[in-house]
Amino acid sequence: MSLPLSPSPPLPALPAVVLDTNVIFDWMVFRNPGCAPLVAALEAGRLQWIATPAMRDELAHVLSRGVASAYSPDRTQIDVTWNRLARLVEPPLPTLVPRLRCTDTDDQKFIDLALHQARWLISRDRAVLKLGKRAAALGVIFTTPERWVDPGA
């Protein structure tokens, strides 16, 4: 007679990160080497990039405006990378998020998701980064790619 198998304990959740559109551009369009540690952690599966459909729409909109046309962004490769590494989640209900108001309303979706489900919000936007101390008090780090530290490295 065999003993019943006990269920395996659940794997710990990967730490989550929210990436602002400007960081995605730095990484996938401008190939900024300052993004390398962050990209390495995503590629190695030590970090989980979470995003909402609205964030994906914003990236598509900015790409369609031709802002970076001099860099000839590879839209297909950007889509492939997004689909492979980003996990789409539903935006949090406003009542579930401690509100830090951003002066740039376009960035509020990144802040809300980070405060609800992430450990980091990676951005270059000054309006976002100036909320860093208040976010840290809530347990979320707002930082740039260059200042981000990989806890698994």
DSSP file (Angstrom, degrees, kcal/mol; ACC not computed):
  #  RESIDUE AA STRUCTURE BP1 BP2  ACC     N-H-->O    O-->H-N    N-H-->O    O-->H-N    TCO  KAPPA ALPHA  PHI   PSI    X-CA   Y-CA   Z-CA
    1    1 A M              0   0    0      0, 0.0     2,-0.3     0, 0.0     0, 0.0   0.000 360.0 360.0 360.0 131.8    0.0    0.0    0.0
    2    2 A S        -     0   0    0      1,-0.0     3,-0.1     3,-0.0     0, 0.0  -0.688 360.0-116.4 -96.8 149.1    1.4    3.4   -1.0
    3    3 A L        -     0   0    0     -2,-0.3     2,-0.1     1,-0.1    -1,-0.0  -0.554  37.2-103.1 -78.3 144.3    1.1    6.5    1.1
    4    4 A P        -     0   0    0      0, 0.0     2,-0.3     0, 0.0    -1,-0.1  -0.405  38.4-111.6 -66.4 143.8   -0.9    9.3   -0.4
    5    5 A L        -     0   0    0     -2,-0.1     3,-0.0    -3,-0.1    -3,-0.0  -0.574  25.9-135.6 -75.7 134.7    1.2   12.1   -1.7
    6    6 A S        -     0   0    0     -2,-0.3    -1,-0.0     1,-0.1    -3,-0.0  -0.690  32.4 -98.1 -87.1 146.6    1.0   15.3    0.2
    7    7 A P        -     0   0    0      0, 0.0    -1,-0.1     0, 0.0     0, 0.0  -0.317  39.9-109.6 -63.8 144.4    0.6   18.4   -1.9
    8    8 A S        -     0   0    0      1,-0.1     3,-0.1    -3,-0.0    -3,-0.0  -0.433  38.8-101.1 -68.7 146.0    3.8   20.3   -2.5
    9    9 A P        -     0   0    0      0, 0.0    -1,-0.1     0, 0.0    -3,-0.0  -0.416  48.6 -95.4 -65.4 147.1    4.0   23.6   -0.7
   10   10 A P        -     0   0    0      0, 0.0     3,-0.1     0, 0.0     0, 0.0  -0.322  40.6-109.4 -63.4 144.8    3.3   26.5   -3.0
   11   11 A L        -     0   0    0      1,-0.1     3,-0.1    -3,-0.1     2,-0.1  -0.472  40.7 -99.8 -70.0 143.9    6.3   28.2   -4.6
   12   12 A P        -     0   0    0      0, 0.0    -1,-0.1     0, 0.0     2,-0.1  -0.389  43.9-104.8 -64.6 143.4    6.9   31.7   -3.3
   13   13 A A        -     0   0    0      1,-0.1     3,-0.1    -3,-0.1    35,-0.0  -0.393  35.2-111.4 -67.1 143.0    5.6   34.4   -5.5
   14   14 A L        -     0   0    0      1,-0.1     2,-0.1    -2,-0.1    33,-0.1  -0.455  39.2 -97.5 -69.5 146.6    8.2   36.2   -7.5
   15   15 A P        -     0   0    0      0, 0.0    33,-2.7     0, 0.0     2,-0.3  -0.471  46.0-133.1 -64.1 138.4    8.7   39.8   -6.6
   16   16 A A  E     -a   48   0A   0     31,-0.2   103,-2.8   101,-0.2   104,-1.3  -0.685  20.9-168.9-100.6 148.6    6.7   42.0   -8.9
   17   17 A V  E     -ab  49 120A   0     31,-2.7    33,-2.5    -2,-0.3     2,-0.5  -0.983  12.4-148.9-133.1 144.1    7.8   45.1  -10.8
   18   18 A V  E     - b   0 121A   0    102,-2.0   104,-2.8    -2,-0.4     2,-0.5  -0.958  16.1-153.0-110.5 131.5    5.9   47.7  -12.8
   19   19 A L  E     - b   0 122A   0     31,-0.5   104,-0.2    -2,-0.5     2,-0.1  -0.920   9.2-136.8-109.8 124.2    7.7   49.3  -15.7
   20   20 A D    >>  -     0   0    0    102,-2.7     4,-1.7    -2,-0.5     3,-1.0  -0.385  29.4-109.1 -70.0 155.1    6.8   52.8  -16.8
   21   21 A T  H 3> S+     0   0    0      1,-0.3     4,-2.2     2,-0.2     5,-0.2   0.844 118.0  59.3 -56.6 -36.5    6.6   53.3  -20.6
   22   22 A N  H 3> S+     0   0    0      1,-0.2     4,-2.0     2,-0.2    -1,-0.3   0.836 105.1  49.5 -65.2 -30.2    9.8   55.4  -20.6
   23   23 A V  H <> S+     0   0    0     -3,-1.0     4,-2.5    99,-0.3    -1,-0.2   0.872 107.7  53.4 -74.3 -37.7   11.7   52.5  -19.1
   24   24 A I  H  X S+     0   0    0     -4,-1.7     4,-3.3     2,-0.2     5,-0.5   0.903 110.1  48.8 -62.6 -39.7   10.4   50.1  -21.7
   25   25 A F  H  X>S+     0   0    0     -4,-2.2     5,-2.9     2,-0.2     4,-2.0   0.931 109.6  51.4 -63.7 -45.5   11.6   52.5  -24.4
   26   26 A D  H  <5S+     0   0    0     -4,-2.0     6,-3.2     3,-0.2    -2,-0.2   0.918 119.4  37.5 -55.6 -43.2   15.0   52.7  -22.7
   27   27 A W  H  <5S+     0   0    0     -4,-2.5    -2,-0.2     4,-0.2     4,-0.2   0.970 129.1  25.3 -74.1 -57.2   15.2   48.9  -22.7
   28   28 A M  H  <5S+     0   0    0     -4,-3.3    46,-0.3    -5,-0.2    -3,-0.2   0.687 133.4  25.8 -92.2 -19.7   13.6   47.9  -26.0
   29   29 A V  T  <5S+     0   0    0     -4,-2.0    -3,-0.2    -5,-0.5    -4,-0.1   0.820 130.1  31.0-108.0 -53.8   14.1   50.9  -28.3
   30   30 A F  S   <S-     0   0    0     -5,-2.9    -4,-0.2     2,-0.1    -3,-0.2   0.614  89.6-139.6 -86.1 -12.1   17.1   52.8  -27.1
   31   31 A R        -     0   0    0     -6,-0.5    -4,-0.2    -4,-0.2    -5,-0.1   0.882  26.4-169.5  55.6  42.8   19.0   49.7  -25.7
   32   32 A N    >   -     0   0    0     -6,-3.2     3,-1.9     1,-0.2     4,-0.2  -0.487  20.4-145.4 -65.9 121.7   20.1   51.7  -22.7
   33   33 A P  G >  S+     0   0    0      0, 0.0     3,-1.6     0, 0.0    -1,-0.2   0.709  93.4  75.9 -64.1 -18.0   22.8   49.5  -20.8
   34   34 A G  G 3  S+     0   0    0      1,-0.3     4,-0.3     2,-0.1    -7,-0.1   0.681  90.7  57.1 -64.9 -15.7   21.5   50.9  -17.5
   35   35 A C  G <> S+     0   0    0     -3,-1.9     4,-2.6     1,-0.2    -1,-0.3   0.528  78.6  98.1 -88.5  -7.0   18.5   48.5  -18.0
   36   36 A A  H <> S+     0   0    0     -3,-1.6     4,-2.9     1,-0.2     5,-0.2   0.873  80.5  47.9 -55.2 -48.2   20.7   45.4  -18.2
   37   37 A P  H  > S+     0   0    0      0, 0.0     4,-2.0     0, 0.0    -1,-0.2   0.910 114.6  47.8 -61.3 -39.3   20.4   44.2  -14.6
   38   38 A L  H  > S+     0   0    0     -4,-0.3     4,-2.0    -3,-0.2    -2,-0.2   0.930 113.9  46.2 -64.3 -46.5   16.6   44.6  -14.7
   39   39 A V  H  X S+     0   0    0     -4,-2.6     4,-3.1     1,-0.2     5,-0.2   0.898 110.3  54.2 -63.7 -41.3   16.3   42.8  -18.0
   40   40 A A  H  X S+     0   0    0     -4,-2.9     4,-2.2    -5,-0.3    -1,-0.2   0.901 108.5  49.1 -60.8 -40.8   18.6   40.0  -16.8
   41   41 A A  H  <>S+     0   0    0     -4,-2.0     5,-2.3    -5,-0.2     6,-1.0   0.890 113.1  47.2 -66.7 -38.9   16.4   39.5  -13.7
   42   42 A L  H ><5S+     0   0    0     -4,-2.0     3,-1.1     4,-0.2    -2,-0.2   0.947 113.8  47.1 -65.2 -48.0   13.3   39.3  -15.9
   43   43 A E  H 3<5S+     0   0    0     -4,-3.1    -2,-0.2     1,-0.3    -1,-0.2   0.850 111.8  50.9 -62.6 -35.6   14.9   37.0  -18.4
   44   44 A A  T 3<5S-     0   0    0     -4,-2.2    -1,-0.3    -5,-0.2    -2,-0.2   0.537 113.1-117.6 -81.6  -5.9   16.2   34.7  -15.6
   45   45 A G  T < 5S+     0   0    0     -3,-1.1    -3,-0.2    -4,-0.5    -2,-0.1   0.732  82.0 119.6  77.9  21.1   12.8   34.5  -14.0
   46   46 A R  S   <S+     0   0    0     -5,-2.3     2,-0.3    -6,-0.2    -4,-0.2   0.511  75.7  38.8 -90.3  -6.6   13.8   36.2  -10.7
   47   47 A L  S    S-     0   0    0     -6,-1.0     2,-0.5    -5,-0.2   -31,-0.2  -0.993  72.0-141.1-145.8 144.4   11.4   39.0  -11.2
   48   48 A Q  E     -a   16   0A   0    -33,-2.7   -31,-2.7    -2,-0.3     2,-0.6  -0.947  11.4-149.8-114.8 120.5    7.9   39.2  -12.5
   49   49 A W  E     -ac  17  86A   0     36,-0.7    38,-2.8    -2,-0.5     2,-0.4  -0.786  18.4-168.4 -87.7 120.3    6.9   42.2  -14.7
   50   50 A I  E     + c   0  87A   0    -33,-2.5   -31,-0.5    -2,-0.6     2,-0.3  -0.867  12.8 161.6-111.3 146.9    3.2   43.0  -14.2
   51   51 A A  E     - c   0  88A   0     36,-2.0    38,-2.9    -2,-0.4    59,-0.0  -0.972  29.2-126.1-155.0 162.7    1.2   45.4  -16.4
   52   52 A T    >>  -     0   0    0     -2,-0.3     4,-1.8    36,-0.2     3,-0.7  -0.728  34.4-106.5-109.3 162.9   -2.4   46.2  -17.3
   53   53 A P  H 3> S+     0   0    0      0, 0.0     4,-2.6     0, 0.0     5,-0.2   0.866 121.0  58.7 -55.2 -35.8   -4.0   46.4  -20.7
   54   54 A A  H 3> S+     0   0    0      1,-0.2     4,-2.1     2,-0.2     5,-0.1   0.854 103.4  51.9 -64.0 -33.3   -4.0   50.2  -20.4
   55   55 A M  H <> S+     0   0    0     -3,-0.7     4,-2.0     2,-0.2    -1,-0.2   0.897 110.0  48.2 -68.9 -39.9   -0.2   50.1  -20.0
   56   56 A R  H  X S+     0   0    0     -4,-1.8     4,-2.3     1,-0.2    -2,-0.2   0.913 110.6  51.9 -65.2 -41.4    0.2   48.1  -23.1
   57   57 A D  H  X S+     0   0    0     -4,-2.6     4,-2.6     1,-0.2    -2,-0.2   0.893 107.4  52.9 -61.4 -40.1   -2.1   50.5  -25.0
   58   58 A E  H  X S+     0   0    0     -4,-2.1     4,-2.6     2,-0.2     5,-0.2   0.919 108.5  49.5 -62.9 -43.1    0.0   53.4  -23.9
   59   59 A L  H  X S+     0   0    0     -4,-2.0     4,-2.6     1,-0.2    -2,-0.2   0.938 112.2  48.0 -60.5 -46.5    3.1   51.8  -25.2
   60   60 A A  H  X S+     0   0    0     -4,-2.3     4,-2.3     1,-0.2    -2,-0.2   0.901 112.0  50.5 -61.0 -41.1    1.4   51.1  -28.6
   61   61 A H  H  X S+     0   0    0     -4,-2.6     4,-1.2     2,-0.2    -2,-0.2   0.929 111.3  46.6 -63.6 -46.1    0.2   54.6  -28.7
   62   62 A V  H  <>S+     0   0    0     -4,-2.6     5,-1.0     1,-0.2     3,-0.4   0.908 113.0  50.0 -65.1 -41.0    3.6   56.2  -28.0
   63   63 A L  H ><5S+     0   0    0     -4,-2.6     3,-1.4     1,-0.2    -1,-0.2   0.900 108.1  53.5 -62.3 -39.5    5.2   53.9  -30.6
   64   64 A S  H 3<5S+     0   0    0     -4,-2.3    -1,-0.2     1,-0.3    -2,-0.2   0.740  97.2  66.0 -70.2 -21.4    2.6   54.8  -33.2
   65   65 A R  T 3<5S-     0   0    0     -4,-1.2    -1,-0.3    -3,-0.4    -2,-0.2   0.607 107.1-125.0 -75.1 -10.5    3.3   58.5  -32.7
   66   66 A G  T X 5 +     0   0    0     -3,-1.4     3,-1.7    -4,-0.4     4,-0.3   0.696  60.0 147.4  77.4  18.2    6.8   58.0  -34.1
   67   67 A V  T 3 <S+     0   0    0     -5,-1.0     3,-0.2     1,-0.3    -4,-0.1   0.855  80.3  29.3 -54.6 -38.2    8.6   59.4  -31.1
   68   68 A A  T >  S+     0   0    0     -6,-0.2     3,-2.4    -5,-0.2     4,-0.3   0.037  79.3 126.5-111.9  25.2   11.5   57.1  -31.5
   69   69 A S  G X   +     0   0    0     -3,-1.7     3,-1.6     1,-0.3    -1,-0.2   0.799  67.3  65.3 -58.3 -29.4   11.4   56.6  -35.3
   70   70 A A  G 3  S+     0   0    0      1,-0.3    -1,-0.3    -4,-0.3    -2,-0.1   0.749 101.8  51.1 -63.1 -21.7   15.1   57.6  -35.6
   71   71 A Y  G <  S-     0   0    0     -3,-2.4    -1,-0.3     2,-0.0    -2,-0.2   0.431 105.3-133.8 -93.7  -0.6   15.9   54.5  -33.6
   72   72 A S    <   -     0   0    0     -3,-1.6    -3,-0.1    -4,-0.3    -2,-0.1   0.937  23.4-146.6  47.3  62.0   13.8   52.2  -35.9
   73   73 A P        -     0   0    0      0, 0.0     2,-1.2     0, 0.0    -1,-0.1  -0.307   8.5-128.9 -59.9 137.9   12.0   50.3  -33.2
   74   74 A D     >  -     0   0    0    -46,-0.3     4,-2.5     1,-0.2     5,-0.2  -0.742  24.2-172.3 -89.0  94.0   11.2   46.8  -34.1
   75   75 A R  H  > S+     0   0    0     -2,-1.2     4,-2.5     1,-0.2    -1,-0.2   0.864  82.6  53.2 -59.0 -38.7    7.5   46.6  -33.2
   76   76 A T  H  > S+     0   0    0      2,-0.2     4,-2.5     1,-0.2    -1,-0.2   0.937 110.9  45.6 -63.0 -45.8    7.3   42.9  -33.8
   77   77 A Q  H  > S+     0   0    0      2,-0.2     4,-2.7     1,-0.2     5,-0.2   0.879 111.4  52.8 -66.8 -37.1   10.2   42.2  -31.4
   78   78 A I  H  X S+     0   0    0     -4,-2.5     4,-2.6     2,-0.2    -1,-0.2   0.928 111.3  46.8 -62.6 -44.0    8.7   44.6  -28.8
   79   79 A D  H  X S+     0   0    0     -4,-2.5     4,-2.9     2,-0.2    -2,-0.2   0.911 112.4  49.8 -63.4 -42.9    5.4   42.7  -29.0
   80   80 A V  H  X S+     0   0    0     -4,-2.5     4,-1.9     2,-0.2    -2,-0.2   0.931 113.1  46.1 -62.0 -45.8    7.2   39.3  -28.7
   81   81 A T  H  X S+     0   0    0     -4,-2.7     4,-2.5     2,-0.2     5,-0.4   0.923 113.1  49.7 -64.7 -43.8    9.2   40.5  -25.7
   82   82 A W  H  X S+     0   0    0     -4,-2.6     4,-2.7    -5,-0.2    -2,-0.2   0.955 112.1  47.8 -58.0 -50.2    6.1   42.0  -24.0
   83   83 A N  H  < S+     0   0    0     -4,-2.9    -1,-0.2     1,-0.2    -2,-0.2   0.829 115.7  45.6 -62.4 -32.0    4.1   38.8  -24.6
   84   84 A R  H  < S+     0   0    0     -4,-1.9    -1,-0.2    -5,-0.2    -2,-0.2   0.868 127.0  22.5 -79.0 -37.8    6.9   36.6  -23.2
   85   85 A L  H  < S+     0   0    0     -4,-2.5   -36,-0.7    -5,-0.2     2,-0.3   0.753 102.5  80.2-108.3 -27.6    7.8   38.6  -20.1
   86   86 A A  E  <  -c   49   0A   0     -4,-2.7     2,-0.6    -5,-0.4   -36,-0.2  -0.643  60.0-151.5 -87.6 139.4    4.9   40.8  -19.1
   87   87 A R  E     -c   50   0A   0    -38,-2.8   -36,-2.0    -2,-0.3     2,-0.3  -0.940  17.3-137.5-107.6 115.9    2.0   39.3  -17.1
   88   88 A L  E     +c   51   0A   0     -2,-0.6     2,-0.3   -38,-0.2   -36,-0.2  -0.549  28.8 175.7 -74.6 133.0   -1.2   41.2  -17.7
   89   89 A V        -     0   0    0    -38,-2.9   -39,-0.0    -2,-0.3    -2,-0.0  -0.890  35.8 -97.0-130.4 161.8   -3.3   41.8  -14.6
   90   90 A E        -     0   0    0     -2,-0.3     3,-0.1   -38,-0.1   -38,-0.0  -0.549  46.8-104.3 -75.5 143.9   -6.5   43.7  -14.0
   91   91 A P        -     0   0    0      0, 0.0    -1,-0.1     0, 0.0     2,-0.1  -0.408  43.3-104.2 -65.5 146.9   -6.0   47.2  -12.7
   92   92 A P        -     0   0    0      0, 0.0     5,-0.1     0, 0.0    21,-0.1  -0.374  34.5-103.2 -70.6 150.8   -6.8   47.5   -9.0
   93   93 A L    >   -     0   0    0      1,-0.1     3,-2.5    -3,-0.1     4,-0.4  -0.543  30.8-122.2 -67.9 137.0  -10.0   49.1   -7.9
   94   94 A P  G >  S+     0   0    0      0, 0.0     3,-1.0     0, 0.0    -1,-0.1   0.801 111.1  61.0 -53.9 -29.8   -9.3   52.6   -6.7
   95   95 A T  G 3  S+     0   0    0      1,-0.2     4,-0.1     3,-0.0    -2,-0.0   0.665 100.9  54.8 -73.1 -13.8  -10.7   51.8   -3.3
   96   96 A L  G <  S+     0   0    0     -3,-2.5    -1,-0.2     2,-0.1    -3,-0.0   0.473  96.3  78.0 -95.3  -3.2   -8.0   49.1   -2.8
   97   97 A V  S <  S-     0   0    0     -3,-1.0     2,-0.3    -4,-0.4    19,-0.1  -0.903  81.2-123.8-114.7 129.1   -5.0   51.3   -3.4
   98   98 A P        -     0   0    0      0, 0.0     2,-0.6     0, 0.0    17,-0.1  -0.564  45.0-119.5 -62.9 127.9   -3.5   53.8   -1.0
   99   99 A R        +     0   0    0     -2,-0.3     2,-0.6    -4,-0.1    13,-0.0  -0.618  39.5 171.4 -86.3 118.0   -3.7   56.9   -3.1
  100  100 A L        -     0   0    0     -2,-0.6     2,-0.4     8,-0.1    15,-0.1  -0.989  30.2-141.2-111.4 115.1   -0.6   58.7   -4.0
  101  101 A R        -     0   0    0     -2,-0.6     2,-0.4    10,-0.0     4,-0.1  -0.646  10.1-151.8 -84.6 129.3   -1.6   61.3   -6.5
  102  102 A C        -     0   0    0     -2,-0.4     6,-0.1     1,-0.1    26,-0.1  -0.795  16.2-137.5 -98.3 140.8    0.7   62.0   -9.4
  103  103 A T  S    S+     0   0    0     -2,-0.4     2,-0.8    24,-0.3    -1,-0.1   0.757  99.2  64.7 -68.4 -22.1    0.8   65.4  -11.0
  104  104 A D  S >  S-     0   0    0      1,-0.1     3,-2.0     2,-0.0     4,-0.4  -0.874  73.9-163.2-100.8 103.0    0.9   63.6  -14.4
  105  105 A T  G >  S+     0   0    0     -2,-0.8     3,-1.1     1,-0.3     4,-0.4   0.752  84.7  67.5 -62.0 -24.3   -2.4   61.7  -14.6
  106  106 A D  G 3  S+     0   0    0      1,-0.2     3,-0.3     2,-0.1    -1,-0.3   0.769 100.4  51.1 -64.3 -24.0   -1.1   59.5  -17.3
  107  107 A D  G X> S+     0   0    0     -3,-2.0     4,-1.8     1,-0.2     3,-0.7   0.515  82.8  90.5 -91.0  -5.9    1.2   57.9  -14.8
  108  108 A Q  H <> S+     0   0    0     -3,-1.1     4,-2.9    -4,-0.4     5,-0.2   0.859  80.6  59.3 -60.7 -35.4   -1.4   57.2  -12.1
  109  109 A K  H 3> S+     0   0    0     -4,-0.4     4,-1.9    -3,-0.3    -1,-0.2   0.862 106.0  48.1 -63.2 -34.5   -2.1   53.7  -13.5
  110  110 A F  H <> S+     0   0    0     -3,-0.7     4,-2.3    -4,-0.2    -1,-0.2   0.912 113.3  47.3 -69.7 -43.0    1.5   52.7  -12.9
  111  111 A I  H  X S+     0   0    0     -4,-1.8     4,-2.7     2,-0.2     5,-0.2   0.935 111.9  49.5 -64.3 -47.6    1.5   54.1   -9.4
  112  112 A D  H  X S+     0   0    0     -4,-2.9     4,-1.5     1,-0.2    -1,-0.2   0.919 112.7  46.6 -60.8 -44.7   -1.8   52.4   -8.5
  113  113 A L  H  X S+     0   0    0     -4,-1.9     4,-2.8    -5,-0.2     5,-0.4   0.927 113.0  49.6 -65.2 -42.8   -0.7   49.0   -9.8
  114  114 A A  H  X S+     0   0    0     -4,-2.3     4,-2.1     1,-0.2    -2,-0.2   0.932 111.3  48.4 -61.5 -45.0    2.7   49.2   -8.0
  115  115 A L  H  < S+     0   0    0     -4,-2.7    -1,-0.2     1,-0.2    -2,-0.2   0.791 118.1  42.3 -66.0 -26.2    1.1   50.2   -4.7
  116  116 A H  H  < S+     0   0    0     -4,-1.5    -2,-0.2    -5,-0.2    -1,-0.2   0.835 136.0   1.8 -88.4 -35.3   -1.4   47.3   -5.0
  117  117 A Q  H  < S+     0   0    0     -4,-2.8     2,-0.3    -5,-0.2    -3,-0.2   0.419 106.5  75.9-138.7   3.0    0.7   44.5   -6.3
  118  118 A A     <  -     0   0    0     -4,-2.1  -101,-0.2    -5,-0.4     3,-0.1  -0.753  52.7-148.4-125.8 166.7    4.4   45.2   -6.8
  119  119 A R  S    S+     0   0    0   -103,-2.8    22,-2.7    -2,-0.3     2,-0.3   0.690  88.6  27.1 -96.8 -28.3    7.6   45.7   -4.9
  120  120 A W  E     -bd  17 141A   0   -104,-1.3  -102,-2.0    20,-0.2     2,-0.4  -0.969  52.8-159.8-136.6 150.1    9.1   48.2   -7.3
  121  121 A L  E     -bd  18 142A   0     20,-2.5    22,-2.3    -2,-0.3     2,-0.6  -0.985  21.1-157.4-122.3 117.4    8.0   50.8   -9.9
  122  122 A I  E     +bd  19 143A   0   -104,-2.8  -102,-2.7    -2,-0.4     2,-0.3  -0.858  31.2 139.5-100.8 123.1   10.8   51.5  -12.3
  123  123 A S        -     0   0    0     20,-2.6    -2,-0.1    -2,-0.6  -104,-0.0  -0.945  49.9-151.4-152.5 166.8   10.5   54.9  -14.0
  124  124 A R        +     0   0    0     -2,-0.3     2,-0.4    20,-0.1    20,-0.1   0.344  63.4 117.7-117.8  -4.5   12.4   58.0  -15.2
  125  125 A D    >>  -     0   0    0      1,-0.2     4,-2.8     2,-0.1     3,-0.5  -0.500  57.4-150.4 -72.2 122.6    9.5   60.3  -14.8
  126  126 A R  H 3> S+     0   0    0     -2,-0.4     4,-2.1     1,-0.2    -1,-0.2   0.856  96.5  58.4 -61.8 -35.9   10.2   63.0  -12.2
  127  127 A A  H 34 S+     0   0    0      1,-0.2   -24,-0.3     2,-0.2    -1,-0.2   0.852 112.6  40.8 -63.6 -33.1    6.5   63.3  -11.2
  128  128 A V  H X4 S+     0   0    0     -3,-0.5     3,-1.9     2,-0.1    -2,-0.2   0.935 114.0  50.8 -76.7 -50.3    6.6   59.6  -10.3
  129  129 A L  H >< S+     0   0    0     -4,-2.8     3,-2.0     1,-0.3     4,-0.2   0.786  98.1  66.2 -63.7 -28.3   10.0   59.5   -8.6
  130  130 A K  T 3< S+     0   0    0     -4,-2.1     3,-0.3     1,-0.3    -1,-0.3   0.668  95.6  59.4 -69.7 -12.1    9.2   62.5   -6.4
  131  131 A L  T <> S+     0   0    0     -3,-1.9     4,-2.4    -4,-0.2    -1,-0.3   0.374  76.8 106.3 -88.4   3.8    6.5   60.2   -4.7
  132  132 A G  H <> S+     0   0    0     -3,-2.0     4,-2.7     1,-0.2    10,-0.2   0.850  74.0  48.7 -55.9 -44.7    9.3   57.8   -3.8
  133  133 A K  H  > S+     0   0    0     -3,-0.3     4,-1.6    -4,-0.2    -1,-0.2   0.917 114.0  46.5 -65.2 -41.9    9.5   58.5    0.0
  134  134 A R  H  > S+     0   0    0     -4,-0.2     4,-0.6     1,-0.2    -1,-0.2   0.883 113.8  49.1 -67.4 -36.8    5.8   58.3    0.4
  135  135 A A  H ><>S+     0   0    0     -4,-2.4     5,-2.2     1,-0.2     3,-1.2   0.902 106.7  55.7 -67.5 -40.6    5.7   55.0   -1.6
  136  136 A A  H ><5S+     0   0    0     -4,-2.7     3,-1.6     1,-0.3    -1,-0.2   0.865 100.9  58.4 -60.4 -35.8    8.6   53.6    0.4
  137  137 A A  H 3<5S+     0   0    0     -4,-1.6    -1,-0.3     1,-0.3    -2,-0.2   0.747 106.9  49.2 -64.2 -22.1    6.5   54.2    3.6
  138  138 A L  T <<5S-     0   0    0     -3,-1.2    -1,-0.3    -4,-0.6    -2,-0.2   0.351 127.6-100.7 -97.4   3.4    3.9   51.9    2.0
  139  139 A G  T < 5S+     0   0    0     -3,-1.6     2,-0.4     1,-0.3    -3,-0.2   0.591  86.8 112.2  92.8  12.0    6.4   49.2    1.1
  140  140 A V      < -     0   0    0     -5,-2.2     2,-0.6    -8,-0.1    -1,-0.3  -0.963  56.1-141.8-122.2 135.5    7.0   50.0   -2.6
  141  141 A I  E     -d  120   0A   0    -22,-2.7   -20,-2.5    -2,-0.4     2,-0.6  -0.844   7.9-162.4 -99.3 123.4   10.2   51.3   -4.1
  142  142 A F  E     +d  121   0A   0     -2,-0.6     2,-0.3   -10,-0.2   -20,-0.2  -0.926  35.3 138.8-100.7 120.3   10.0   53.9   -6.9
  143  143 A T  E     -d  122   0A   0    -22,-2.3   -20,-2.6    -2,-0.6   -14,-0.0  -0.908  50.4 -97.9-152.6 175.4   13.4   54.0   -8.6
  144  144 A T     >  -     0   0    0     -2,-0.3     4,-1.2   -22,-0.2     3,-0.3  -0.545  41.6-106.1 -94.2 165.6   15.2   54.3  -11.9
  145  145 A P  T  4 S+     0   0    0      0, 0.0     3,-0.3     0, 0.0  -107,-0.1   0.892 120.3  52.8 -58.8 -38.4   16.7   51.3  -13.8
  146  146 A E  T  4 S+     0   0    0      1,-0.2  -111,-0.0  -109,-0.1    -3,-0.0   0.810 112.1  43.9 -69.8 -29.3   20.2   52.3  -12.8
  147  147 A R  T  4 S+     0   0    0     -3,-0.3    -1,-0.2     2,-0.1     2,-0.1   0.589  87.6 109.6 -91.3 -11.4   19.4   52.5   -9.1
  148  148 A W     <  -     0   0    0     -4,-1.2     2,-0.5    -3,-0.3  -110,-0.1  -0.430  57.2-151.9 -67.5 137.8   17.3   49.3   -9.0
  149  149 A V        -     0   0    0     -2,-0.1    -2,-0.1  -112,-0.0    -1,-0.0  -0.960  12.1-131.2-116.7 125.8   19.1   46.5   -7.1
  150  150 A D    >   -     0   0    0     -2,-0.5     3,-1.2     1,-0.2  -103,-0.0  -0.641  12.4-160.7 -75.1 113.2   18.4   42.8   -8.0
  151  151 A P  T 3  S+     0   0    0      0, 0.0    -1,-0.2     0, 0.0    -2,-0.0   0.707  89.6  53.2 -69.7 -17.0   17.6   41.0   -4.7
  152  152 A G  T 3         0   0    0      1,-0.2    -2,-0.1  -106,-0.0  -105,-0.0   0.447 360.0 360.0 -96.8   0.5   18.4   37.7   -6.3
  153  153 A A    <         0   0    0     -3,-1.2    -1,-0.2  -107,-0.0    -3,-0.0   0.473 360.0 360.0 -86.9 360.0   21.8   38.6   -7.7
